[in-house]
């Protein structure tokens, strides 16, 4: 088991990990996903002590590996790392790359290391490439050799840092097939990946990383089908978001119209959908809400899902309970009914802005 307590990593201009506490159980296969720059690779490198944490503690079973007295070379014999850039020795053949660490660190004889290396090359489908040098192999083949090299140390834990990101798309499948076999082996795996379908298919846990830590931890079904937190939901559904705040009847609505137009252009939203987003904002905010609210506090969020081309407004506003869809200006409501496929009012008494409208726009075709 790996136990992490209050892990923090600070660089001169950025703090990718602010406070990470989590337990990783024996046999877990964990995919680590999230936007670029959210500390995914840094987390793996801190676990393997390739990066020294600024604060916090890490245990591998009962050994605190962040203790200065810890023999990190022995820890790394139990914890293998597969890098996106392969990190093979260019002057050694594939079999020599695999044999090196078992001979140097485990004291295996040359024959033992060779026999085990050939077995592992057969496992990853590259026995015929045993005498080839890295520059004679494709990217996918080099990564499979790198995985075999890691397995030669028989580690309890394998950390894979974006193992397919440096590969030509045609080579991704062959490396994923090897990792799928590893996932069924009973070893503990942590995989940083941008391949969502792959992450879903091999993992029993998924870490979504954001805001300096593990923002959401759950099963693949939870993370991909029923995310509990907003940033996870936006990432999984590839939502493009625009947020607008209105705190006065004299707000600069011309500037907001420009923001909506720029948002639509940036995200290549179809022209008809872009027009409906603009019109829905004007009718809902300027025609329904502003005339009716005694105190203006409105937070409007436009969402556009690239995969489905679904666009909607989620608008929350303060004050007493007021269903603008049932009590608002009839002309504005008529316009909204013509451009939306679904509308919904909701009330959350505990929220800062308790009233809510959801307006799902009709598709552009």
N, C-alpha and C positions, 0 to 999 in steps of 0.2 A: 504494500500500500504506500502511496505517496500522500503526504499531508503537507499542506501549505498554509502558513499563517501570516497574514498581514504583509504580503509581499509587495515591495515597492521598488521601482527602478527609475532613477532620475538620470537624464542626460543633460548636457549644458543648456539646450534650448527646448527640451520636450520631456514630459514624464509619461511614458506609455503605460506604465503600471502604477496605479495609485494605491490600491489596497485589494489584494487578491487573497482570499482564504477559501480553500476547497480541499476535499478528500477525493483521491482517485483510487478506486479499489482494484485488487488483483483481478485481471481478466477483463477490465473495462476496455472498450474500444471507443475512444472519444475523438470526435471530429471538432476542430476548433475553427470557427467561421467568424466573419465580420468584415467591416470595411477595412481598407488599407490604412495602416498607421495606428491601429488600435491595440498593438502589443502582442499579437498572436505569436509571432516568431520570437519576440523577446521573452515571452513566458516559457517557451521550450528551452531557450538558451539559458535562462536562469535555472530551470529545473536540472539541466545537465551541467550547470556551473561554468558554461562557456562565457556567461555574463555574471558578474558578481552582483547580487541584489544590493540596493542601497539600504533597504530595511527589510525585516521579515525573516522567517525561518522556514526551512524545508526539511522534511524527513523522508527517507526511503526505508520503509519498515521502522526499525527502532534506531536507525542511524541518522543523526542530524547532519545533513550534508553541507549546511551553511556554517557549521562550526569550523573555526580556523584550524582546529586540530584534526579535522577529518581528512583521511587519505583519499582525495578525490579520484586518483587513478584507479583505486579499487572500486569506487562507486561506479565509475564509467565502464568497468567490466560487466556490471549488471544492467547498464543503461545505455543502449545503443542509439546512435543518431544518424539519420539519413538526411542529407542536405539537398536543396534544389539544384545545386551546381555540381553534384556527384562527388567532388573532392577525391578522385582516384589519383594515385601516383602515376604520372605519365610515363615514367621510365620502367614500370613494372607491367608484366602481362596481367590478364584478368585473374588467373589462378594465383600469381604471386601477390597481387593486391589482397586477395582473400586470406592467404597463408600467413601474411606478415604479423598481424596482431596476435593470433593464437600461439605463434612460436615465441614472440618477444614477451608477451604479457602472461600467457597461460603456461608457458614452458613445454608446449607440445613439440614432439619430434617433427622433422621435416616430412616424414612419411605420413604421420597422423594428420598433420595440417593439410597435406596434399589430398589425402583420401576424403577428409571432411569437406575440403574446398570443392572437390569434384562432385561430391554428393549435392552440395548446395547449388553448384552451377547447373546440375541436372534439374534440381528443383525449380530453378528460375528459367529453365529452358535454354541454357547457353553452354552446355558442355562442349559443344564443337568450337566455342570461342575461347577456350581456356588459354591458348597461347597467343591470343590477340592482344595488342596494346590498346589503351583507351582511345587513341586517335584513329584506330581502325574500326571502332564500334559506332553504331548510331547512338543518339541521345537516349533512346529507350533502353538499348542494350547496356549502356554505361550505368544507367540508374538501376537496372536489375543486378548488375555486378556489385554496385554499392550496397544494395539491400543484402545480397549474399555475404558481402564482407561484414556487415553488421551482424548477421545471423551466426557467423563463424564464432563469435564470442559467446553465443548462447545467452543473450541478455534476458532478464526478466521483463524489462521495459524497453520499448522501441519508440523513439520520437522521430516523426517524419515531418520535415519542414517544407511544405509545398513541393512534394516529390515529383509532381508532373508539370509544374509551372514553366520549366525551362525547355519543355519538349514540344516538338512539332505535334499538332493535333492527331496525326496519324499514328503516333507512338504512345499516346496516353493510355490507350486500352491495354497494351501489353504490361505496363507497369501497374495499372490498377488491378489487373488479374492476379499479379503476385501479391499485392497488398491484401486483396480479398482472401487469399489463402492464409496469409498471416493472421488476419482477423479471426479466422476459425481455429487458430492453433492454441488458443488459451493464453497467449502472452498479452501483456498490457500494452496498448497502443494509444498514442496521441498523435493525431494527424492534423496539421494546418493545411487547409485546402480551400480553394474557391470553386470546386466542383460540387455543386449542391446535391445533385442526384447521387453522386458517388458517396458523399457524406451520409446521406439518408440511408443508403442501402447497406452500409457496412457497420454503422455505429450502434451502440446501445445507449450512448449519451452524446449530446451535442452541447458545446460551449459557444454561446454567441458573445463575442467580446466587443465592448464599447464603453465609452466614458471611463477609461482607465482600469477596467476590471472585467470579470465575468458578469456581464449584464444579465444574462439568462442562461440557466443550466437545466436541461430537460431531456426527455426522450426525443428521438427523431420525430415521432408523431406530434408531440407537443410543440416543438420548435418550428416544424415546417407546416403543420396543419392548424395548430391552435396556439400561436405565440401569445404569451401573457402580457408582454410589455411592448410599448409603442415603437421603440427603435427596432426591436426584433421584427415586429410586424412589417414595418416599412422596408427593412432590408430584404426579408424573405419574399415579399410580394413585389420587390423592385419598384417601390412607390417613389415618385418624384413629388416633392412637397413644397408648397408655398404657404407661409404663415403671415397673416396681416392682423394688426391690432388697431381697433378704432376706439378712441377714448373721448371723442368730441363730435358734435354734430357738424362742426366746421373743419373736420379732418380733410386732408388733401386727397380727395377722391380721384382727381386727375392723375396724381402721382401713383396711386394704387392701381388705376387702370393700366398705367405704363408698366408697373411691376407684373401684373397678370399677363400682359402682352409679351414681355420679355421672358417670363417663365414658360409660356407656351412655345415661344420660338426656340428657346434653349433645349427644351425636351421634345421638340419636333411633334408636338401635339397637332393632330389634324385640324385644319382651319375651321371646320364646322364645329368641332368639339371646343376649340379655343373660343369661338364666338359664344357658345353656350355657357362656358365658364364665366366669361365676362358678363353676359346678360344675367345669369343666375345670381352673381354677386350683387349687381346693381339692384335687381328686384328684391332679393332677400334682405340685404342690409339697408339700402337707401329707401326702399319703398315700404317694406314690411316692418322693419325693426326701429329705425330712427324715429319715425313719427309716433311710435307707441311707447317707447321706453322713457321713463322719467330720468333715469341715469344711464348714460351711455358707457357701457363696458362690453365690448364685443371682441372675440378672438375667432378669426375665420381661417380655416386650413383647407387649402385645395390639395387634392391628392390625384395623381395620375399613375395608373398601373401600366407600365410599358408592355408587359406580356399580354394583357387582355384589352388594352386601350380603354379601360374603365376610368372615368373621371367623376369626382364628386366633391362637394363642399361639406365640411363639418364645421358648423358655426355654433359657438357657445356664447351666451350672453347673461348678464347679471339681472338682478331685480327679482320681484315676486314671480310666481309661476305664471307664465304667459305662453300659450301655444299659438305661435304666430301663424301656423298652418291652418288653424281652425278659427282664428279670430282676426286675422290681418286683412289688409286691403284686398278686396276681391279682384281688382284688375291685376295687381301684382301676382296674386295666386293663380289667376288664369294663365298668365304668361309662364309661370313656373311649371304648371301642369303640362304645358305644351312642349317643354324642353327637358323634362325629367322623366325617368322610368320608375323611380321610387322616391318617396319623401317620408320623413319620419321626424316626429317630435319626441324628445325624452327629457325627463326631469331627474336631477341628482341633487337632492337637498344638501348633501355633504360637500359638494364641489364649490369651488370659489365662484365659478360661473355656472349656476345650477340648470339653466335652460339650454337645450341643445336642439339644433336642426341638422338633419342629414339629407342632402340633396344629391341623388345619383342621376347623372345626366344621360340622356338618350344616346346610344351609339351614333357615331358619325355617318354610318351607312344604314 
